[in-house]
C-alpha cells in the first residue's frame, strides 16, 4: 500500500470516528432534553415517576429499532 492510499484510508477512518463522536454528543444532548421533558409530565398523576422513565425507554427503543430497520432496507435496495 503506498503512502497516498494509507493517508486517504486514515483520513476516512478518522473522519468516520469524528462524525460518530459528534453524533454521540448530539444523541446525549437530545437524551437529556427528552428525559427532562418526561420528568416534567405527569403519567397517572405522578410527576417524573419511574413509569415515565420506562415509557421513555420503550418509546426510544421503538424509534431506534424502526429507524435501523428502514435504513438497512434502504441500503439493501441501493446495493441491488
Secondary structure as a PSIPRED ss2 file (coil, helix, strand):
# PSIPRED VFORMAT (PSIPRED V4.0)

   1 X C   1.000  0.000  0.000
   2 X C   1.000  0.000  0.000
   3 X H   0.000  1.000  0.000
   4 X H   0.000  1.000  0.000
   5 X H   0.000  1.000  0.000
   6 X H   0.000  1.000  0.000
   7 X H   0.000  1.000  0.000
   8 X H   0.000  1.000  0.000
   9 X H   0.000  1.000  0.000
  10 X H   0.000  1.000  0.000
  11 X H   0.000  1.000  0.000
  12 X H   0.000  1.000  0.000
  13 X H   0.000  1.000  0.000
  14 X H   0.000  1.000  0.000
  15 X H   0.000  1.000  0.000
  16 X H   0.000  1.000  0.000
  17 X H   0.000  1.000  0.000
  18 X H   0.000  1.000  0.000
  19 X H   0.000  1.000  0.000
  20 X H   0.000  1.000  0.000
  21 X H   0.000  1.000  0.000
  22 X H   0.000  1.000  0.000
  23 X H   0.000  1.000  0.000
  24 X H   0.000  1.000  0.000
  25 X H   0.000  1.000  0.000
  26 X H   0.000  1.000  0.000
  27 X H   0.000  1.000  0.000
  28 X H   0.000  1.000  0.000
  29 X H   0.000  1.000  0.000
  30 X H   0.000  1.000  0.000
  31 X H   0.000  1.000  0.000
  32 X H   0.000  1.000  0.000
  33 X H   0.000  1.000  0.000
  34 X H   0.000  1.000  0.000
  35 X H   0.000  1.000  0.000
  36 X H   0.000  1.000  0.000
  37 X H   0.000  1.000  0.000
  38 X H   0.000  1.000  0.000
  39 X H   0.000  1.000  0.000
  40 X H   0.000  1.000  0.000
  41 X C   1.000  0.000  0.000
  42 X E   0.000  0.000  1.000
  43 X E   0.000  0.000  1.000
  44 X C   1.000  0.000  0.000
  45 X C   1.000  0.000  0.000
  46 X E   0.000  0.000  1.000
  47 X E   0.000  0.000  1.000
  48 X C   1.000  0.000  0.000
  49 X C   1.000  0.000  0.000
  50 X H   0.000  1.000  0.000
  51 X H   0.000  1.000  0.000
  52 X H   0.000  1.000  0.000
  53 X H   0.000  1.000  0.000
  54 X H   0.000  1.000  0.000
  55 X H   0.000  1.000  0.000
  56 X H   0.000  1.000  0.000
  57 X H   0.000  1.000  0.000
  58 X H   0.000  1.000  0.000
  59 X H   0.000  1.000  0.000
  60 X H   0.000  1.000  0.000
  61 X H   0.000  1.000  0.000
  62 X H   0.000  1.000  0.000
  63 X H   0.000  1.000  0.000
  64 X H   0.000  1.000  0.000
  65 X H   0.000  1.000  0.000
  66 X H   0.000  1.000  0.000
  67 X H   0.000  1.000  0.000
  68 X H   0.000  1.000  0.000
  69 X H   0.000  1.000  0.000
  70 X H   0.000  1.000  0.000
  71 X H   0.000  1.000  0.000
  72 X H   0.000  1.000  0.000
  73 X H   0.000  1.000  0.000
  74 X H   0.000  1.000  0.000
  75 X H   0.000  1.000  0.000
  76 X H   0.000  1.000  0.000
  77 X H   0.000  1.000  0.000
  78 X H   0.000  1.000  0.000
  79 X H   0.000  1.000  0.000
  80 X C   1.000  0.000  0.000
